Amino acid sequence: MFYFFIHAMLIALSIGYQSSLSCRSMYRKPQPVPTITTRWVDESMTYQLSHQQLEQAPFFEQYDEQYFNEHLLPDGPIIFRNKKKQSVPGAHLKPMIEELVKELHATTETQESFTNFIVIKQRDYNPETKAGLIIVKFKEYPFIIKLFMETPESFVQPFSKGFEPIFFFMMGGGVNRYLAGFSRVKNRAMIQEHIDAHPEWKNILSSPRKWFWRPEQTRFFELCSTHMGCSDRCIQLPSVYAIVCDAIDADHTLSITNGDNRRLGIETSHFFGARVDPNIQNFMVEKETKKLVLVDTEHFPTMVGLREPLEYDNYIAWYCELMRKCLKDSLFRSKKERHAYQHAQTRRVLPC
């Protein structure tokens, strides 16, 4: 059902885009178009993207160098989530992730597994450009790797990484999985704090631990903006980084076809507020603890450009609200609104 709504939105967007190319006066003074420019920090070759949907906040509010470094995967022992007597040194895992990156760079073909990993999801990864998001699981250890890769060239090609990224680009002011990925660790900490503070939900809900990782020899690229915000800005970003998190041994994932599951998903998403994606597949029941685990802690308002909470009490209403927002953002936003969003210094962050 989710993909049916996305297909419908993209068809409407393509029709609206064609119509927007006509009926413009030849005497109208051209308006500056928001633009981002990228390059490797040690090279002069630049790449550029100009688009009316681009906003400053998604590009410059996500990466926090200090927070990133403070929450890197430790070198010391990491105790397994539900096997407290077992652990593995983080220093043992890091070379395996390094090898994974090398293996990805060595092939342009889609792979089902690598030396130390099994592929879980690669729909948003482009093996030819070596860019996007690929999710893998260690073969020997209970941890998941969500690996994000970008180059200066791929960063300004938002329509090359799969179907869903196009949808989020149009709604989120140019945001992509790579940028939103930086929100996963901080948002998870806030989510778990929210759970622990509630006397009832803390016995029902949980979320996996998460850490950042990046290669020992990280190559950075520069991102600069023009005609966005009150002034031009530049930032340096790592071309490769990962989120390392606990693998959840699931008894089952909540199903959209089950009425009780749907009600539980909606009730849980309301508890978290707008901070999480209420997609029912983000919730699973853990086999050992029987707790309901939220596995995707990406900051939902960042991904869809949300400034006010969506109003819904069932999944049909949720899909319809997303469709309405996407159509409005892409086709029916006034010039005044668009300019206000483009020049905003920050985007309102919705609390739990």
Residue pairs with C-beta under 8 A, 6 or more apart in sequence:
1 256
1 315
1 319
2 279
2 319
5 319
5 320
5 322
5 323
6 163
6 164
6 167
8 323
9 167
9 323
9 326
9 327
10 166
10 167
12 327
12 331
13 170
13 326
13 327
13 330
13 331
16 327
16 330
16 331
20 331
32 226
32 227
33 50
33 51
33 52
33 227
34 50
34 51
34 52
34 54
34 55
34 56
34 225
34 226
34 227
34 228
34 342
35 48
35 49
35 50
35 54
35 225
35 226
35 227
35 228
36 48
36 49
36 54
36 59
36 155
36 156
36 174
36 223
36 224
36 225
36 228
37 46
37 47
37 48
37 156
37 223
37 224
37 225
37 226
38 46
38 47
38 48
38 152
38 153
38 155
38 156
38 221
38 222
38 223
38 224
39 45
39 46
39 47
39 152
39 221
39 222
40 152
40 219
40 220
40 221
40 222
41 220
41 221
41 222
41 236
45 152
46 152
47 152
47 153
47 155
47 156
48 156
49 156
49 157
49 158
51 174
52 338
53 169
53 170
53 173
53 174
53 329
53 330
54 173
54 174
54 225
54 228
54 342
55 173
55 174
55 228
55 305
55 341
55 342
55 344
55 347
56 225
56 228
56 229
56 233
56 342
56 343
56 344
56 345
57 173
57 344
57 345
57 346
57 347
58 172
58 173
58 174
58 175
58 179
58 302
58 305
58 347
59 174
59 175
59 179
59 223
59 225
59 228
59 235
60 225
60 229
60 233
60 235
61 302
61 346
61 347
62 179
62 180
62 182
62 183
62 302
63 179
63 182
63 235
63 237
64 182
64 186
67 185
67 186
68 182
68 212
68 241
71 185
71 211
71 212
72 211
72 212
72 213
72 214
73 90
73 93
73 94
73 211
73 212
73 213
73 244
74 90
74 211
75 89
75 90
75 91
75 94
76 89
76 90
76 91
77 87
77 88
77 89
77 90
78 87
78 88
78 89
78 90
78 93
78 143
79 86
79 87
80 86
80 87
80 88
80 141
80 142
81 142
81 208
81 209
81 246
81 247
81 248
82 249
82 286
82 288
82 289
83 142
88 141
90 211
93 138
93 141
93 143
93 244
94 213
94 216
96 115
96 116
96 117
96 138
97 145
97 147
97 213
97 242
97 244
98 215
98 216
99 114
99 115
99 116
100 114
100 115
100 116
100 117
100 136
100 145
100 147
101 147
101 149
101 215
101 240
103 111
103 114
103 115
104 114
104 127
104 130
104 134
104 147
104 149
105 130
107 127
108 127
108 128
109 127
110 122
110 127
111 119
111 127
112 118
112 119
113 119
113 139
114 136
116 138
116 139
116 140
117 136
117 137
117 138
117 139
117 145
118 136
118 137
118 139
119 134
119 135
119 136
120 135
120 136
120 137
120 144
121 133
121 134
121 135
122 132
122 134
122 135
123 162
123 163
123 164
124 132
124 133
124 134
124 161
124 162
124 164
124 165
124 177
125 131
125 132
125 133
125 134
125 149
125 161
125 162
126 132
126 154
126 160
126 161
126 162
129 151
129 153
129 154
129 157
129 160
130 149
130 151
130 154
131 149
131 150
131 151
131 154
131 155
131 157
131 160
131 161
132 148
132 149
132 154
132 161
132 162
132 165
132 177
132 178
133 146
133 147
133 148
133 161
133 177
133 178
133 181
134 146
134 147
134 149
135 144
135 145
135 146
135 147
136 144
136 145
136 147
137 143
137 144
137 145
137 247
138 144
138 145
138 247
142 246
142 247
142 249
143 244
143 245
143 246
143 247
144 208
144 244
144 245
144 246
144 247
145 213
145 242
145 243
145 244
146 181
146 184
146 242
146 243
146 245
147 240
147 241
147 242
148 177
148 178
148 181
148 240
148 241
148 242
148 243
149 178
149 239
149 240
150 178
150 221
150 237
150 239
150 240
151 221
151 239
152 221
152 222
154 160
154 161
155 176
155 178
155 221
155 223
158 165
158 166
158 169
158 174
158 176
159 165
159 166
159 169
161 176
161 177
165 176
165 177
167 326
168 175
168 176
168 177
168 180
168 303
168 304
169 175
169 176
170 326
170 329
170 330
171 303
171 304
171 305
171 325
171 326
171 329
171 330
172 180
172 302
172 303
172 304
172 305
173 305
173 341
173 347
175 302
175 303
175 305
179 302
180 298
180 299
180 302
180 303
181 241
181 243
181 298
183 298
183 299
183 302
184 210
184 243
184 297
184 298
184 299
185 210
185 211
185 212
185 243
185 297
186 299
187 275
187 276
187 297
187 298
187 299
188 207
188 208
188 209
188 210
188 297
190 275
190 352
191 207
191 272
191 275
191 276
191 294
191 297
191 352
192 206
192 207
194 271
194 272
194 352
195 201
195 202
195 205
195 206
195 207
196 202
198 271
201 271
203 291
204 291
204 292
205 268
205 271
205 291
205 292
205 293
205 294
206 286
206 289
206 291
206 292
206 293
206 294
207 293
207 294
207 295
207 297
208 245
208 246
208 247
208 248
208 293
208 295
209 245
209 246
210 243
210 244
210 245
210 297
211 243
211 244
211 245
212 241
212 242
212 243
212 244
213 241
213 242
213 243
213 244
214 238
214 240
214 241
214 242
215 240
218 238
218 239
218 240
218 241
219 238
219 239
219 240
220 236
220 237
220 238
220 239
221 236
221 237
221 239
222 234
222 235
222 236
222 237
223 234
223 235
223 236
223 237
224 232
224 233
224 234
224 235
225 232
225 233
225 234
226 232
227 342
228 342
228 343
229 342
229 343
229 344
229 345
230 343
230 345
245 295
248 284
248 286
248 293
248 295
249 286
249 287
249 288
250 284
250 285
250 286
250 287
250 293
251 284
251 285
251 286
251 287
251 290
252 284
252 285
253 281
253 283
253 284
253 285
254 261
254 262
254 264
254 265
254 280
254 281
254 283
254 284
254 285
254 292
255 261
255 280
256 262
256 280
256 281
256 315
261 280
262 280
262 314
262 315
264 283
264 292
265 278
265 280
265 283
265 315
266 278
266 312
266 313
266 314
266 315
266 318
268 278
268 283
268 292
268 294
269 276
269 278
272 294
272 352
273 309
273 350
273 351
273 352
274 300
274 301
274 306
274 309
274 310
274 350
275 299
275 300
275 301
275 350
275 351
275 352
276 282
276 294
276 296
276 297
276 300
277 296
277 298
277 300
277 303
278 300
278 315
278 318
279 296
280 315
282 294
282 295
282 296
283 292
283 293
283 294
283 295
284 292
284 293
284 295
285 291
285 292
285 293
286 292
286 293
299 349
300 306
301 307
301 347
301 348
301 349
301 350
302 347
304 322
304 325
304 326
305 325
305 329
305 347
306 325
306 350
307 347
307 348
307 350
308 350
309 350
310 318
310 321
310 322
310 325
311 317
311 321
312 318
312 320
312 321
333 341
